[in-house]
Amino acid sequence: MILARDGRRCQIQLPGTWINTRGRTAHCLVVADCVHHTRGKALTGDDPAYLIAACTPCNLRVGDPTKQPDPPHRPMTKWS
């Protein structure tokens, strides 16, 4: 339903190329083959208002919008 609504075109369309987790060069394919949860599936479920068509490389590059990066390492000098 989402792919048809968005005309099977990737709505993310990240510019340029990047190296994926397998060490291969990736780029936007323009043709959507999956659906991206813009606010995270845990928060909104499968509500169509928060879903967009995406190609697999862009979807994997963007990742989960609810996931925060690990905080920077902070050395501890004493035990509390």
C-alpha positions in Angstrom: 0.0 0.0 0.0 2.8 2.4 0.9 4.9 1.6 -2.1 1.9 2.2 -4.4 1.0 5.4 -2.6 4.6 6.8 -3.1 4.8 5.6 -6.7 7.5 3.0 -5.8 10.1 5.8 -5.6 12.5 6.1 -2.8 11.4 9.1 -0.6 14.7 9.3 1.2 17.1 9.5 -1.8 20.4 10.1 0.0 22.9 11.8 -2.3 26.2 10.4 -3.2 27.7 7.0 -2.3 28.7 5.4 1.0 30.3 2.2 2.3 27.7 -0.2 3.8 28.2 -2.5 6.8 29.6 -5.2 4.4 32.3 -2.9 3.1 30.6 -2.4 -0.3 29.9 0.9 -2.0 26.1 1.7 -1.9 24.0 4.4 -3.4 20.3 5.3 -3.7 18.5 3.0 -6.2 15.6 5.4 -6.6 13.2 2.5 -7.1 11.7 1.7 -3.7 11.6 -2.0 -2.6 10.8 -1.5 1.2 9.1 0.7 3.7 10.8 3.0 6.2 9.3 3.9 9.6 10.0 7.6 9.9 9.4 7.7 13.7 10.4 4.2 14.6 8.1 1.1 14.6 8.1 0.9 18.4 6.5 4.4 18.7 4.0 4.4 15.8 3.6 0.8 14.8 2.6 0.5 11.1 0.6 3.7 10.9 0.7 4.7 7.2 1.1 8.4 8.2 4.6 7.6 9.5 5.7 5.2 6.7 7.4 6.1 3.4 8.7 4.1 0.5 12.5 3.6 0.4 15.1 1.6 -1.4 17.0 -0.9 0.7 20.4 1.0 0.7 18.8 4.3 1.9 16.7 2.5 4.4 19.6 0.7 5.9 21.8 3.9 5.9 19.2 6.0 7.7 18.5 3.2 10.2 16.1 3.3 13.2 15.2 6.9 14.0 14.6 6.0 17.7 18.1 4.5 18.2 20.6 7.0 19.7 24.3 6.6 19.0 26.5 5.4 21.8 27.7 8.2 24.1 31.3 9.1 23.8 33.7 7.1 26.0 34.3 8.8 29.4 37.1 7.4 31.5 36.2 6.8 35.1 39.0 7.7 37.6 37.4 6.2 40.8 34.6 3.8 41.7 31.5 5.4 43.1 
